[in-house]
Amino acid sequence: MNVFPLVALTLGGVKRQTTLIGASMSLASSGKAPLAALVALTTVIAPGIEILVALYVLSSLDALARSGLVGRFVRWYRALRRWSMVDVFMLGCLVSIVKLAHLADIVVGPGLWACAALLPVLAILNAYARPQKFFGWSHEAQR
């Protein structure tokens, strides 16, 4: 999702396409640095770290339970989940595509398809990586 173009927009024979990181950099270079930072944080950084933290906790729950660090990682995971807004970004993209469809030729790129595939993955991850389950699993691992 981060390295492939989201959409390709063709208007008047000129084709434009960008990635999430490219869009954020373009916002920053046009004087909208706070917005660029927010876009990067909510669509690239927070979801990536959220997935990494959840995978780390799920893969090494036994060792984290023995060391007593489960609580710290669960707090980090919960804090990151609040900033991960891939679903809001996807909804904004869909609204934009519908609004721009009559003005230009739009081709959905692999980045947007990856974003669409990421939504159910994050939903499943959030269903299985609930903080209550982490603590339940860690108590079972300690026994």
C-alpha positions in Angstrom: 0.0 0.0 0.0 2.9 2.4 0.7 5.0 1.8 -2.3 2.5 1.3 -5.2 0.4 4.1 -6.7 -3.1 4.5 -5.3 -4.9 5.8 -8.4 -3.9 7.1 -11.8 -5.7 10.2 -12.9 -5.7 11.2 -16.5 -7.0 14.6 -17.4 -6.4 16.3 -20.8 -3.9 13.6 -21.8 -1.7 14.2 -18.7 -1.5 11.2 -16.4 -0.7 11.7 -12.7 -0.2 9.1 -10.1 1.3 9.0 -6.6 1.9 6.8 -3.6 0.8 7.6 0.0 4.3 8.7 0.9 4.5 10.8 -2.3 1.2 12.4 -1.5 2.4 13.3 2.0 5.7 14.7 0.6 3.8 16.7 -1.9 1.6 18.2 0.9 4.8 19.1 2.9 6.5 20.7 -0.1 3.4 22.9 -0.8 3.4 24.4 2.7 1.0 22.0 4.4 3.5 20.3 6.7 1.1 19.6 9.6 -1.4 18.0 7.3 1.4 16.0 5.6 2.5 14.7 9.0 -1.0 13.8 10.0 -1.5 11.9 6.7 1.8 10.0 7.2 1.1 9.2 10.8 -2.5 7.9 10.3 -2.0 6.0 7.0 1.6 4.8 7.1 3.3 5.0 10.4 0.6 4.0 12.9 -0.8 1.1 10.9 2.7 -0.3 10.3 3.7 -0.1 13.9 0.3 -1.4 15.0 0.8 -4.5 12.9 4.4 -5.0 14.0 3.5 -4.7 17.7 0.6 -7.1 17.4 2.6 -9.7 15.5 5.4 -9.4 18.1 3.1 -9.8 21.0 1.3 -12.7 19.4 4.5 -14.5 18.4 6.3 -14.0 21.7 3.5 -14.0 24.2 5.1 -16.7 26.4 8.4 -14.7 26.8 6.5 -11.4 27.4 4.3 -13.1 30.0 7.4 -14.4 31.9 9.1 -11.0 31.8 6.0 -9.1 32.8 6.1 -6.8 29.7 2.7 -7.8 28.3 1.0 -4.8 29.8 3.4 -2.4 28.3 3.1 -3.8 24.8 -0.7 -3.9 25.1 -0.8 -0.2 26.1 1.3 0.6 23.1 -0.9 -1.4 20.9 -4.1 0.3 22.2 -2.5 3.7 21.7 -1.5 2.9 18.2 -4.9 1.6 17.3 -6.4 5.0 18.0 -4.1 6.6 15.4 -4.5 4.0 12.7 -7.1 5.3 10.4 -6.8 3.2 7.3 -10.6 2.8 7.2 -11.2 6.6 7.2 -8.6 7.0 4.5 -10.2 4.3 2.4 -13.6 6.0 2.7 -12.1 9.3 1.7 -10.5 7.7 -1.3 -13.8 6.1 -2.4 -15.7 9.4 -2.0 -12.9 11.2 -4.0 -13.0 8.7 -6.8 -16.7 8.9 -7.1 -16.6 12.7 -7.2 -13.7 12.8 -9.7 -15.0 10.1 -12.0 -16.9 12.4 -14.3 -14.0 14.9 -14.6 -11.2 12.5 -15.5 -10.3 9.0 -16.3 -9.4 7.2 -13.1 -7.7 3.9 -12.8 -7.5 2.3 -9.4 -3.9 1.3 -8.7 -2.4 -1.6 -6.7 -1.9 0.7 -3.6 -5.6 1.2 -3.2 -6.3 -2.5 -3.7 -3.8 -3.3 -1.0 -5.5 -0.7 1.2 -8.8 -2.5 0.6 -7.1 -5.8 1.5 -5.6 -4.3 4.6 -9.0 -3.4 6.1 -10.2 -7.0 6.7 -6.7 -7.9 7.9 -6.8 -5.1 10.5 -10.4 -6.1 11.5 -9.3 -9.7 12.1 -6.2 -8.6 13.9 -8.3 -6.3 16.2 -10.7 -9.2 16.8 -8.0 -11.6 17.9 -5.6 -9.1 19.4 -7.9 -7.7 22.1 -6.1 -6.6 25.3 -8.4 -8.9 27.4 -7.2 -11.9 25.3 -3.6 -10.9 25.7 -3.9 -10.9 29.5 -5.9 -14.2 29.4 -3.3 -15.8 27.2 -0.4 -14.5 29.3 -2.0 -15.9 32.5 -2.4 -19.3 30.8 1.3 -19.1 29.6 2.4 -18.3 33.1 0.7 -21.5 34.4 
